[in-house]
Amino acid sequence: LMMTNAKAEPGDALVLTKPLGTGIVTTGIKRGLTSRALAKKTVALMSKINSVGAKLARRRLVHAATDVTGFGLTGHLASLCRASGVSAMIDPERIPIIDREIIDLIERDCIPGGTRDNLKLARETVDWGRTNKTQRILLSDAQTSGGLLLSVAPRRLTAVLTLLKRNGAAGATIIGQITRSRKRLICTSA
C-alpha cells in the first residue's frame, strides 16, 4: 500500500511528525556556530526514520502524506496542495522547532542556500500575512531527514496521533488544516 500527496481533502488536519530546523543547524555546524548540545540533538532527530508511514498506509489512516526534505515545509505542502486541488492554512506559532537556539542562528544569518531558494519560491505560493521573517525562514528551511506531513480526516486524528506517539513521534503536532482551493496554495494565520 502506498500513500500519495494527491488526496488531501478540505477539513483535514495537517500533522507534522518532526520539528523543523535541521538545515539551519547543519549549516551552523559547518560554520562552527551550533552548540554541541544542539548538534547532538539534531543528529539524533535526523537518525530517526519515518517507518511509521508504512503503518499509517496499511491502516489507511491518512488521506495524503509527504516527507519534508529539501524543499522545506512550504515547498512540500505546496506540492501536496497542487496535487490534491486544495489549499492549506497553517499557524506559524504551532510549528515545532528543534530548539530555541535555532532562532539565534537565523538572527546570525546562518541560513542555507537551499532555504534561501525555498523562501524565494514561496513568494508565488504562500500568503505570509503578518508572519515574521524568522518564521518564514523556518517554514522554508531545507530539511535533512525531516518528518512526515500528514493530511488527516478529523475522525481519524486521535488514532493517528496515538499511533505516532507509540512509534516514537511523540512530538507530532497539528500545524493547520486543508481548505478549499484559494488563490494562494498556502495561507498563514499570523
Rosetta blueprint (number, residue, H / E / L):
1 L L
2 M L
3 M L
4 T L
5 N L
6 A L
7 K L
8 A L
9 E L
10 P L
11 G L
12 D L
13 A E
14 L E
15 V E
16 L E
17 T L
18 K L
19 P L
20 L E
21 G L
22 T H
23 G H
24 I H
25 V H
26 T H
27 T H
28 G H
29 I H
30 K H
31 R H
32 G L
33 L L
34 T L
35 S L
36 R H
37 A H
38 L H
39 A H
40 K H
41 K H
42 T H
43 V H
44 A H
45 L H
46 M H
47 S H
48 K L
49 I L
50 N L
51 S L
52 V H
53 G H
54 A H
55 K H
56 L H
57 A H
58 R H
59 R L
60 R L
61 L L
62 V L
63 H L
64 A E
65 A E
66 T E
67 D E
68 V L
69 T L
70 G L
71 F L
72 G H
73 L H
74 T H
75 G H
76 H H
77 L H
78 A H
79 S H
80 L H
81 C H
82 R H
83 A H
84 S H
85 G L
86 V L
87 S E
88 A E
89 M E
90 I E
91 D L
92 P H
93 E H
94 R H
95 I L
96 P L
97 I E
98 I L
99 D L
100 R L
101 E H
102 I H
103 I H
104 D H
105 L H
106 I H
107 E H
108 R L
109 D L
110 C L
111 I L
112 P L
113 G H
114 G H
115 T H
116 R H
117 D H
118 N H
119 L H
120 K H
121 L H
122 A H
123 R L
124 E L
125 T L
126 V E
127 D E
128 W L
129 G L
130 R L
131 T L
132 N L
133 K H
134 T H
135 Q H
136 R H
137 I H
138 L H
139 L H
140 S H
141 D L
142 A L
143 Q L
144 T L
145 S L
146 G L
147 G L
148 L E
149 L E
150 L E
151 S E
152 V E
153 A L
154 P H
155 R H
156 R H
157 L H
158 T H
159 A H
160 V H
161 L H
162 T H
163 L H
164 L H
165 K H
166 R H
167 N L
168 G L
169 A L
170 A L
171 G L
172 A L
173 T E
174 I E
175 I E
176 G E
177 Q E
178 I E
179 T E
180 R L
181 S L
182 R L
183 K L
184 R L
185 L L
186 I E
187 C E
188 T E
189 S L
190 A L
